């Protein structure tokens, strides 16, 4: 019951205040640990000149990286919460609440996407490109206004699951330690889970296990987002229609789940070809282009994010409370 209360309180703090940027974020520490281990693994594998052997060692190294990062990222919070509980239960509750607050990203995601909207409506296209570059992984230098809007909406849609609903599910299941477990897996994927020459082998296991971890949360997010689109009086019927049609149109088994719902709810087309590290990457389009994307769609995607987050807490948090009270 304590973890549930900490999760709910942390959720509300995130919505009220957003990410505490003035404080060093624990996920950055996870990132530094990943970077350190990555350098050690690459250094160790450099002595292998035969390509097959080197690839095999990098695959093993990727497994070692995953286990090491997960153990440290989960073990330290468990230990600190145990020590805090020995000092006083209230201290442990406050610590877990603060971590839950830091691990959720609805407010910061909406805030950063709103910056793109503001640059589009009150600034210049160059400023909007720069703003969207802060929240997407693709190249943004050549994006036109439509491309900037689509990039921002896609990021909000995808991260509704990765940045909010998925960590919220893990927090509700196991408190802050399980939340850190999820964040460790997700951070590894964002740092080494690329299918390029450098990370093709080292990042394979972290990327695959991130897909496994997000398989259920992505689909839960999509279902709740469809319900949210109805409640917000968006095009809920089309959200469901596009979800059924396009939910598998992505290299990742999970990313198009919420992207397809968002595209349908807004009656626009998302995805399509994009440039990454100077190379054009083919992507199927998602959605039905009943109209052209407009800047206001970024705001609408943010509202869909918030409603989806609220409903997730209400449905899953309420369900957990009922189980605990039985």
Buried (B, 14 or more C-beta within 10 A) or exposed (E): EEBBBBBBBBBBBBBEEBBBEEEEBBBEEBBEBBEEBBEBBEEEBEEBEEEEEBBBBBBBBBBBBBEBBBEBBBEBBBEBBEEBBEEEEEBBBBBBBBBBBBBBBBBBBBEBBBBBBBBBEEBEBEBBBBBBBEBBEBBBEEBEBEBBBBBBBBBBBBBBBBBBBBBBBBBBBBBBBBBBBBBBBBBBBBBBBBEEEEBBBBBBBBBBBBBEBBEEBBBBBBBBBBBBBBEBEBBBEBBBBBBEBBBEBBEBBBBBBBBBBBBBBBBBBBBBEBBEEEEEEEBEBBBBEEEEBBBEBBBBBBBBBBBBBBBBBEBBBEEBBEEEEE
